[in-house]
Amino acid sequence: MSTRTVLQEADITRALTRISHEILESNRGAEGLVILGIPTRGVELAQRIATLIAGIAGVDVPVGALDVTMYRDDLAHHPTRTPQPTSIPECGVDGRVVILVDDVLFSGRSIRAALDALQDVGRPAAVRLAALIDRGHRELPIRPDFVGKNLPSAKSERINVRLNETDGVEEVTIEG
């Protein structure tokens, strides 16, 4: 099995900076935004995007985490990971533009689960999706609004996002 690195630390930072600018442009500023990361690495990416937006727009954007484990429709086929805490900012999501952040967009099932989980939390004005990597192979009609890198890959390949906060290294690799 071979592994190749497709993004390094500088590439990830550049992609997140571009996503942050695109979010601000799309929303016409930072007002009314809430950023929710999907555990595990989506939460770290969401926090980074919020920090970048604060640096660009001079406004703190509320950040939280939205665990989707128990909302997944494939629990019978995939071993369940331990659910992570969901933390919704004090302002809530009602009437706000929620940016869901995930590390890798693949089949779309995690995002479908996130939409179900979000519905139990409140009623946003709009929901947008940011993904560091879009690898294709969608099983559901879900499309990201903001993408760090489109990375066409074979279904048999594995995309690994490693971040300093969790893994002590900053890279995106493909195994296959």
Stockholm file with secondary structure:
# STOCKHOLM 1.0

chainA/1-176         MSTRTVLQEADITRALTRISHEILESNRGAEGLVILGIPTRGVELAQRIATLIAGIAGVDVPVGALDVTMYRDDLAHHPTRTPQPTSIPECGVDGRVVILVDDVLFSGRSIRAALDALQDVGRPAAVRLAALIDRGHRELPIRPDFVGKNLPSAKSERINVRLNETDGVEEVTIEG
#=GR chainA/1-176 SS CCEEEEEEHHHHHHHHHHHHHHHHHHHTSSTTEEEEECTTHHHHHHHHHHHHHHHHHSCCCCEEECCCGGGCSCTTTSCCCCCCCCBCCTTCSTTSEEEEEEEEESSSHHHHHHHHHHHHHCCCSEEEEEEEEECCCCSSSCCCSEEEEECCCCTTCEEEEECHHHHSSCEEEEEC
#=GC SS_cons         CCEEEEEEHHHHHHHHHHHHHHHHHHHTSSTTEEEEECTTHHHHHHHHHHHHHHHHHSCCCCEEECCCGGGCSCTTTSCCCCCCCCBCCTTCSTTSEEEEEEEEESSSHHHHHHHHHHHHHCCCSEEEEEEEEECCCCSSSCCCSEEEEECCCCTTCEEEEECHHHHSSCEEEEEC
//
